[in-house]
């Protein structure tokens, strides 16, 4: 497997990474769409009593942002800066290791608990994406998950345990606020809906000699419930807003949050899963750390009864097991409309 993280510096984009003109990125300048900005929500440390007006305000802001954008950023979230920096340094250290030390982890087998690969599982041998990545189960830190984690660099596992526990707590806080903002019970998302192993995707995008020719990651929606992303200070994430792709500008110390398909289905379309993608840059490497909250495989997914009105707003999706959705998502190559069509109820 030829990894970009161990390749010599490219002075031009190799042909296998060059996209057809109609599929190349639109690179947005900093002043593009100054009237549109993804909301930034203050969580006030993440631990507010239900009666606190700041908690109610944060919940309302999350729902407003979710309906308008499907993306928002959170600050003052309770995850320590040293925790984030410590794990990001350990992850960067993994990508910086010599190729022979990473070789045992290289695999396109999606069943593996920890795997390193390049491009994407959905390219089907066509144009390649300008990234290396690792995917693995990061929480809980059970023996079954931890035994697959790399032994090098030596700080990877302790930093991961600390980081994933803190982000798990943050994700549960956000889910509780979402439930409250929708008028559901605060514990609505606890249990099977968010009780599967938490997965992590760490994407490494080396500097690209010509970012106008290639992509870092294809446009897609996430298959699970919720994503909490650390992108640090290097831009590259774009989210669809109407007919445009907007850059999610990095904010120091912030996490980016977006909804997965399961959130859209459970809320009966109120909070949509929005397409997003990654573009490259020619100046510096970029690394994103995405934490994905999953239902359990056997969890039965359906629109919440509180979000359905048979006369005014009937259920848009049929009930299914989460494992069935995972299979449909892979079969649809991550296509938003194709995968949702498999579960949509057509009301005549």
C-alpha positions as CSV (number, residue, x, y, z in Angstrom):
1,X,0.0,0.0,0.0
2,X,1.5,3.3,-1.1
3,X,0.9,5.9,1.7
4,X,1.0,9.6,1.0
5,X,2.4,10.2,4.5
6,X,5.6,8.3,3.5
7,X,5.8,9.4,-0.1
8,X,8.4,11.8,-1.4
9,X,7.3,15.4,-1.8
10,X,5.2,15.7,-5.0
11,X,5.9,18.6,-7.3
12,X,2.8,17.8,-9.4
13,X,-0.4,15.9,-8.8
14,X,0.0,12.2,-10.0
15,X,-2.6,11.3,-12.6
16,X,-4.4,8.8,-10.4
17,X,-5.3,11.7,-8.1
18,X,-6.6,14.1,-10.8
19,X,-10.4,14.4,-10.9
20,X,-12.4,15.2,-14.0
21,X,-13.1,18.9,-14.3
22,X,-16.8,18.6,-13.2
23,X,-15.8,16.9,-10.0
24,X,-13.0,19.2,-8.9
25,X,-13.4,21.3,-5.8
26,X,-14.5,24.9,-5.7
27,X,-12.0,26.5,-3.4
28,X,-13.6,29.3,-1.4
29,X,-11.8,32.4,-0.4
30,X,-12.1,33.8,3.1
31,X,-14.6,36.5,2.0
32,X,-16.9,34.1,0.2
33,X,-20.5,34.4,1.4
34,X,-19.8,36.8,4.3
35,X,-23.5,36.7,5.1
36,X,-23.3,33.0,5.9
37,X,-21.4,31.6,8.9
38,X,-21.7,28.3,10.8
39,X,-23.0,29.0,14.3
40,X,-20.6,28.9,17.3
41,X,-22.3,27.8,20.5
42,X,-21.0,28.3,24.0
43,X,-21.6,25.3,26.2
44,X,-20.5,27.1,29.4
45,X,-18.2,24.3,30.5
46,X,-20.7,21.5,29.5
47,X,-22.2,20.9,33.0
48,X,-25.2,23.2,33.6
49,X,-28.3,22.2,35.6
50,X,-31.5,21.8,33.7
51,X,-33.0,24.9,35.3
52,X,-30.1,27.2,34.1
53,X,-31.3,29.6,31.4
54,X,-27.9,29.2,29.7
55,X,-28.6,25.5,29.2
56,X,-32.0,26.2,27.6
57,X,-30.4,28.8,25.4
58,X,-27.7,26.4,24.3
59,X,-30.3,23.8,23.5
60,X,-32.3,26.2,21.5
61,X,-29.2,27.4,19.6
62,X,-28.2,23.8,18.7
63,X,-31.7,23.1,17.3
64,X,-31.7,26.4,15.3
65,X,-28.2,25.6,13.9
66,X,-29.2,22.0,13.1
67,X,-32.3,23.1,11.2
68,X,-30.5,25.8,9.2
69,X,-27.0,24.2,8.6
70,X,-26.8,20.7,10.1
71,X,-23.3,21.9,11.3
72,X,-22.2,24.0,14.2
73,X,-19.1,24.6,16.4
74,X,-19.0,24.4,20.2
75,X,-16.6,26.3,22.5
76,X,-16.2,26.3,26.2
77,X,-17.1,22.6,26.0
78,X,-15.2,21.2,28.9
79,X,-12.6,19.2,27.0
80,X,-9.2,20.4,28.2
81,X,-6.9,22.0,25.6
82,X,-4.0,19.8,26.9
83,X,-6.1,16.7,26.3
84,X,-6.9,17.7,22.7
85,X,-3.3,18.8,22.0
86,X,-1.9,15.7,23.6
87,X,-3.8,13.2,21.5
88,X,-3.4,15.2,18.3
89,X,0.4,15.1,18.8
90,X,0.3,11.3,19.4
91,X,-1.8,10.8,16.2
92,X,0.5,13.0,14.2
93,X,3.4,10.9,15.5
94,X,1.7,7.7,14.2
95,X,1.5,9.1,10.6
96,X,5.1,10.3,10.9
97,X,6.5,6.8,11.6
98,X,8.5,5.0,8.9
99,X,6.4,3.0,6.4
100,X,7.7,-0.4,7.7
101,X,6.4,0.3,11.2
102,X,2.9,1.2,9.9
103,X,2.7,-1.7,7.4
104,X,1.1,-4.2,9.9
105,X,-1.8,-1.9,10.2
106,X,-2.4,-1.4,6.5
107,X,-5.7,-2.8,5.3
108,X,-8.9,-2.1,3.3
109,X,-10.8,-4.8,5.3
110,X,-13.5,-2.7,7.0
111,X,-14.0,-5.5,9.6
112,X,-10.6,-4.9,11.2
113,X,-10.7,-3.1,14.6
114,X,-7.8,-0.8,13.7
115,X,-6.7,-0.1,10.1
116,X,-4.6,2.3,8.2
117,X,-5.3,3.0,4.5
118,X,-5.1,5.7,1.8
119,X,-7.7,7.3,-0.4
120,X,-11.2,5.9,0.6
121,X,-13.1,2.6,0.7
122,X,-15.6,4.1,-1.8
123,X,-13.3,5.0,-4.7
124,X,-13.8,1.5,-6.2
125,X,-10.5,1.8,-8.0
126,X,-11.3,5.1,-9.7
127,X,-9.6,8.5,-9.0
128,X,-7.9,8.5,-5.6
129,X,-8.4,11.0,-2.8
130,X,-5.5,12.9,-1.3
131,X,-5.4,11.5,2.2
132,X,-4.2,8.7,4.5
133,X,-6.5,7.7,7.4
134,X,-6.8,5.4,10.3
135,X,-10.2,4.0,11.5
136,X,-10.8,2.2,14.8
137,X,-13.0,1.8,17.8
138,X,-11.9,4.3,20.4
139,X,-14.5,4.0,23.2
140,X,-14.9,2.2,25.6
141,X,-11.3,1.4,26.3
142,X,-12.1,-2.3,26.7
143,X,-9.5,-5.0,26.2
144,X,-11.3,-6.0,23.0
145,X,-10.8,-2.5,21.5
146,X,-7.5,-1.6,23.1
147,X,-5.6,-4.7,22.0
148,X,-5.9,-3.6,18.4
149,X,-4.4,-0.1,19.0
150,X,-0.8,0.6,18.0
151,X,2.0,0.2,20.4
152,X,3.9,3.1,18.8
153,X,4.2,5.9,19.4
154,X,4.2,5.0,23.0
155,X,1.9,7.9,24.0
156,X,-0.8,7.0,21.5
157,X,-2.9,4.7,23.8
158,X,-2.8,6.8,27.0
159,X,-3.5,10.0,25.1
160,X,-6.4,8.2,23.2
161,X,-8.0,6.9,26.4
162,X,-8.0,10.4,27.9
163,X,-9.2,12.1,24.8
164,X,-11.9,9.6,23.8
165,X,-13.4,9.6,27.3
166,X,-13.6,13.4,27.4
167,X,-15.1,13.6,23.9
168,X,-17.6,10.8,24.8
169,X,-18.8,12.9,27.7
170,X,-19.1,16.0,25.5
171,X,-21.1,14.0,22.9
172,X,-23.5,12.8,25.6
173,X,-24.0,16.4,26.7
174,X,-24.7,17.5,23.2
175,X,-27.2,14.7,22.7
176,X,-28.9,15.6,25.9
177,X,-29.2,19.2,24.8
178,X,-30.6,18.1,21.4
179,X,-33.3,16.1,23.1
180,X,-34.2,18.9,25.4
181,X,-34.3,21.4,22.5
182,X,-36.7,19.1,20.6
183,X,-39.0,18.8,23.6
184,X,-38.0,15.1,24.2
185,X,-36.9,13.6,27.5
186,X,-33.3,14.6,28.3
187,X,-32.3,10.9,28.3
188,X,-33.9,10.1,25.0
189,X,-30.6,9.3,23.2
190,X,-29.1,7.3,26.0
191,X,-29.1,3.5,25.8
192,X,-29.0,1.7,22.4
193,X,-29.3,4.9,20.3
194,X,-25.8,6.0,21.4
195,X,-24.6,2.9,23.1
196,X,-22.6,1.2,20.4
197,X,-18.8,1.3,20.4
198,X,-17.6,4.9,19.5
199,X,-15.6,4.9,16.3
200,X,-12.8,7.3,15.3
201,X,-11.5,8.4,11.9
202,X,-8.3,10.3,11.8
203,X,-7.6,11.8,8.3
204,X,-4.2,13.0,7.3
205,X,-3.9,15.3,4.2
206,X,-0.4,16.1,3.2
207,X,0.3,19.4,1.3
208,X,-0.9,19.1,-2.2
209,X,1.0,20.7,-5.1
210,X,-2.2,21.7,-6.9
211,X,-5.4,21.6,-4.7
212,X,-7.6,22.6,-7.6
213,X,-7.1,19.2,-9.3
214,X,-7.9,16.8,-6.5
215,X,-10.0,16.2,-3.4
216,X,-9.2,15.2,0.2
217,X,-12.4,13.3,0.8
218,X,-15.6,12.7,-1.2
219,X,-18.9,14.4,-0.5
220,X,-20.9,12.2,1.9
221,X,-23.2,12.2,4.9
222,X,-22.2,10.3,8.0
223,X,-23.9,7.0,8.6
224,X,-24.2,7.1,12.4
225,X,-25.9,9.4,15.0
226,X,-23.5,12.3,15.7
227,X,-19.9,13.4,14.8
228,X,-17.6,15.5,17.0
229,X,-14.6,16.7,15.0
230,X,-11.3,18.4,16.0
231,X,-9.8,20.2,12.9
232,X,-7.3,22.4,14.8
233,X,-6.2,25.5,12.9
234,X,-6.0,24.3,9.3
235,X,-9.1,24.7,7.1
236,X,-10.3,22.1,4.7
237,X,-13.7,21.0,5.7
238,X,-16.6,22.1,3.5
239,X,-20.3,21.6,4.2
240,X,-23.1,21.9,1.7
241,X,-25.5,24.8,2.3
242,X,-28.2,25.0,-0.4
243,X,-26.4,24.9,-3.7
244,X,-23.0,26.1,-2.3
245,X,-20.1,24.5,-0.5
246,X,-19.0,26.6,2.5
247,X,-15.8,26.4,4.3
248,X,-16.0,25.6,8.0
249,X,-13.4,28.0,9.3
250,X,-11.3,26.7,12.2
251,X,-11.9,28.4,15.6
252,X,-9.2,27.9,18.3
253,X,-10.3,25.3,20.7
254,X,-13.6,24.5,19.1
255,X,-15.1,21.2,18.0
256,X,-17.2,20.9,14.9
257,X,-20.5,19.0,15.4
258,X,-22.7,17.5,12.7
259,X,-25.6,15.0,12.5
260,X,-25.5,11.6,11.0
261,X,-28.3,9.8,9.1
262,X,-29.6,8.2,12.3
263,X,-30.3,11.7,13.7
264,X,-32.2,12.7,10.6
265,X,-34.3,9.5,10.7
266,X,-35.0,9.6,14.5
267,X,-36.1,13.3,14.3
268,X,-38.2,12.5,11.2
269,X,-36.2,14.9,9.1
270,X,-36.2,17.9,11.5
271,X,-32.4,17.7,11.9
272,X,-30.9,16.7,8.6
273,X,-27.6,14.9,7.9
274,X,-25.7,17.4,5.6
275,X,-23.2,16.5,2.9
276,X,-19.6,17.5,3.6
277,X,-16.2,16.9,2.0
278,X,-12.6,17.8,2.4
279,X,-10.4,19.9,0.2
280,X,-6.6,20.1,0.2
281,X,-4.1,22.9,0.4
282,X,-0.5,23.4,-0.8
283,X,1.0,25.0,2.3
284,X,0.7,22.7,5.2
285,X,-0.5,19.2,6.2
286,X,-3.9,19.0,7.8
287,X,-5.2,16.4,10.2
288,X,-8.8,16.0,11.4
289,X,-9.9,13.8,14.2
290,X,-13.5,12.7,13.9
291,X,-15.4,10.9,16.7
292,X,-18.5,9.0,15.6
293,X,-21.3,8.1,18.1
294,X,-23.0,4.9,17.0
295,X,-26.1,3.0,18.0
296,X,-25.7,-0.6,18.9
297,X,-25.9,-2.9,15.9
298,X,-29.2,-4.4,17.0
299,X,-30.8,-1.0,17.9
300,X,-34.2,-0.5,16.2
301,X,-34.2,2.9,14.5
302,X,-37.4,4.7,13.7
303,X,-38.8,8.3,13.9
304,X,-39.5,9.2,17.6
305,X,-43.2,9.1,18.2
306,X,-43.0,12.7,19.6
307,X,-41.7,13.8,16.1
308,X,-44.6,12.2,14.2
309,X,-48.1,13.4,13.6
310,X,-50.1,11.1,11.3
311,X,-52.2,13.9,10.0
312,X,-49.7,16.7,9.6
313,X,-46.3,15.1,9.7
314,X,-46.4,11.3,9.2
315,X,-43.4,9.1,9.6
316,X,-40.9,9.6,6.7
317,X,-38.9,6.4,7.4
318,X,-39.7,2.8,8.2
319,X,-38.3,1.0,11.2
320,X,-35.1,-1.0,10.8
321,X,-32.1,-2.4,12.6
322,X,-29.0,-0.3,12.6
323,X,-27.0,-3.2,11.2
324,X,-29.3,-3.2,8.1
325,X,-28.6,0.5,7.6
326,X,-24.8,-0.1,7.7
327,X,-25.1,-2.7,4.9
328,X,-27.3,-0.4,2.8
329,X,-24.8,2.5,3.3
330,X,-21.9,0.5,2.0
331,X,-23.9,-0.8,-0.9
332,X,-24.9,2.7,-1.9
333,X,-21.2,3.9,-1.8
334,X,-22.2,6.6,0.8
335,X,-24.7,8.2,-1.6
336,X,-27.1,10.2,0.6
337,X,-30.2,9.9,-1.5
338,X,-29.7,6.3,-2.5
339,X,-29.2,5.1,1.0
340,X,-32.1,7.0,2.5
341,X,-34.4,5.9,-0.3
342,X,-34.0,2.3,1.0
343,X,-35.8,3.3,4.2
344,X,-38.1,6.1,3.1
345,X,-41.9,5.7,3.3
346,X,-43.6,7.0,0.2
347,X,-47.0,8.6,1.2
348,X,-49.3,8.7,-1.8
